Amino acid sequence: MPAPRNGLNWDASARIYSEVAPQISFYRETAAMVVAAASVKSNMIVADVGSGSAGIVEAEISRAAPEIGKIYCVDSSAAMLRELQRNCRAVQIQAIHSKIEAMSALIPPMDRIICNAAIWNFDIPAALREVRRTLKPLGKFAFTISEWDLDYWGKSTHPKYKVIDDELRRRALPPKPFRGSEKKLRLERLMKDLEAARLSLFSREEFEVETACKDYKLFYRIPSIARKSLPQVPLKVALDVLAVAIDRLPPYRLPPVRWMVFEVGMS
């Protein structure tokens, strides 16, 4: 399997991700939002792309449609899929080791394709073309993007960035080079990529998720997230800096995380 486009090694994050992700508010709430946007119904065949190892989307699908036909969990990390299979033993779930950009050769046509908080990992134009190849004519694709990965809401003033910068400065380490993804997606570019893939936007909704200090403490324990946040220092140092910094967040209410959920289908 080729190296991931963003250079992150998700294999090394599989076990800790499965442990902490179900406890993090924005993974749980966005999973519920994206499954609702997809209008998943009983007997459908569904793909969860960039599924990860925690089974959060799978649990939401099962709640929304107890008689779901089949859930194909597609991920480029073999370790993520092994951990997912350890956690989710439902017979409806089938693990597919593949990049989303090549999944159509490995799975049948889908009624629904879902991607929660992971689209920033992909080659977006190629992924959208593959989504179209994989959807049934009346199928839908639903996905979420956060303010960390979408250049729409402007520069974040979240207090977590100040405490991280302060801790880096205290250790005489290079400053944090960017907030969120290094290269954020632009909404206008995403709309053009959808059009180029011959996918139509059915709906787009903004929402917010209330997030506490504990969510960030858990989030930054994930090695790939720590590497994404502080790529300028060794991973062990990044994990320690983030743990110490987040402990210094003020005790009052933190700003919510802003998200968008998209529902698209065939043009």
URDAPE-V342622 format. One record per helix or strand of 3 or more residues. SS is the DSSP state (a for helix, b for strand). FROM is the first residue (numbers start at 1). TO is the last residue. If there is no record, write none. Layout:
ss-><SS;SS>
from-><FROM;FROM>
to-><TO;TO>
//
This chain:
ss-><a;a;b;a;b;a;b;a;b;a;a;b;a;a;b;a;a;a;b>
from-><10;25;45;56;70;78;93;100;110;119;124;135;159;187;199;213;223;235;257>
to-><23;38;49;64;75;87;97;105;115;121;134;146;170;196;209;219;229;246;266>
//
